[in-house]
Amino acid sequence: MLETVFSSCRINQLMSYVGGAPAAAEDVGYSKARMEEVMKVSKYFLSVGLVGAALVIGTPQGTLAAPRAVRSAAAGDDSNLKSEIAASLKKNSLLAPRDIDVSVDGGIVTLKGEVKTAAEKTRAGQLAQVKGVARVDNRIEVNPDIDRSKVDAAAEKTKSGVNKAVDASKGAAEKATEGVQKGVGKAEQGVAKAADKTAEALGKAGDKVGDSAVTTRVKAGFSKEPLLKETAIDIQTADGVVTLRGSVGSDAAKARAAAIAASTDGVTRVVNMLVVQGA
């Protein structure tokens, strides 16, 4: 087979390679030893070629797993970056009250949400530029009326809750009066008394408000204060300690917010981190 593939010219070149002189065209009397030498060299180059081809073919298969590993590592990095940026935004006194959505894909950070000023938008973009971030796509929208709408919504929610509580109390009183007027039995009166005692006990237990209830009460107090209209204040409560973050329009508003929080039932201490705009 090899004799057919290799022409006499090719054999002459191989013989020259292994140290033999090229044969003349009319000289075909190769020695048997020389021919065997040529055949060995031919087989060597053929085997090297086959191994090289196998390596070339095998290379893509060996590298296919690498992109998957890289993508997996990148996904983990994206998750860590998202957590780091979100925490940084929440700790910032100006941006803590803002609802800013953070997403990260391949090191590219996208920010969405609303803020009050262009300065807040710029600051959010700066805080997102942490180590490992390739680029920040800041899609945050500036809404000068964002605080006004939030205050109105909070006030409406508080008002709705109070109205529901009043309606529930009124309904219970009417039922009790109706029962008395109809002349309830002693057993039923006993049940009513037990219910009253239970309600009284629940009321006392309710005095020991939790952190969530404290936060709600502080928000309700802020919604009634004219100085705190159109302000953005984030309230965090932990073991009775209230931390205030956000922005207000004056030193008086900052002091008033701290005073309202301190006077709220269940508050043990106030950490006032509010920023006065323009100060």
C-alpha positions, 0 to 999 in steps of 0.5 A, a space after each residue: 500500500 505504501 509503495 503505491 502511495 509514495 512515488 519514486 520521487 518521494 522515495 528519493 526525498 525520504 532517502 535523502 532525509 535518512 542520509 542516502 543520496 538521491 537515486 538517478 532516474 535510471 538507477 532503480 537498483 535500491 538495496 533491500 536494506 535501503 528500501 526497508 529504511 525508507 519504509 520505516 521512515 514512511 511509517 513513522 511520519 504516517 503515525 505522527 500524522 495520525 496522532 496529530 490529527 487525533 489531538 486536533 480532533 480531540 481538542 474541542 471535546 476537551 475544552 467543551 467543559 471549560 465554558 460551562 465551568 466559567 459560566 457557573 463561576 460567573 453566576 456565583 460572582 453575579 449573586 455575590 455582587 448583587 447582594 453586596 450592592 443591595 446592602 450598600 444601597 440600603 446602608 446609604 442614608 439617602 438611598 435607604 428609603 428608595 426601592 431600587 432593584 438590582 440585577 447582575 448578569 455577567 458582571 453587568 449591573 442593571 439598576 431600576 426604580 425611582 429616586 427623587 433627584 438626579 444626585 440620588 441616581 448618580 450616587 446609586 450608580 457610584 455605589 454599584 461600581 464595586 470590585 468585579 463589576 464590568 459596567 453599570 446600566 443605570 435605568 433609575 428614573 427621577 421622580 420629584 414627587 416620589 416622597 409625596 406619593 409615599 406619604 399619602 399612601 402611608 397615611 391612607 393605609 394608616 387611616 384605613 387600619 384605624 377605621 377597620 379597628 373602629 368598625 370592629 370595636 363598634 360592631 362588638 359593642 352593638 352586639 353586646 348591647 343587643 344581647 343585653 337588651 334581649 335578656 341573655 341567660 346567666 350562662 351567656 353572660 358568663 361567657 361574655 364576661 370571660 370574653 371581656 377578660 380575654 380582651 383585656 388580657 390581650 390588650 395588656 399583652 399588646 402593650 408589649 409591642 414587637 419591633 414590627 409594631 414599633 416601626 408601624 407606629 413611628 410611620 403613623 406618627 411621621 404621617 401626621 407631622 407637617 414638617 415631614 411631608 414629602 420626605 423619604 425616611 427609612 425606619 428600621 427597628 431592632 429590639 426597640 432601637 429605631 434607626 432613621 435613614 433618609 433625607 429631610 428638608 431641614 434641621 428642624 425636620 430631622 430633630 422632629 423625626 427623632 422626637 416623634 420616634 423617641 416618644 413612640 410606645 416601645 422605642 428604647 433608643 433612636 439612632 438618627 442618620 437622617 440627611 438634611 438636603 442642601 446642608 
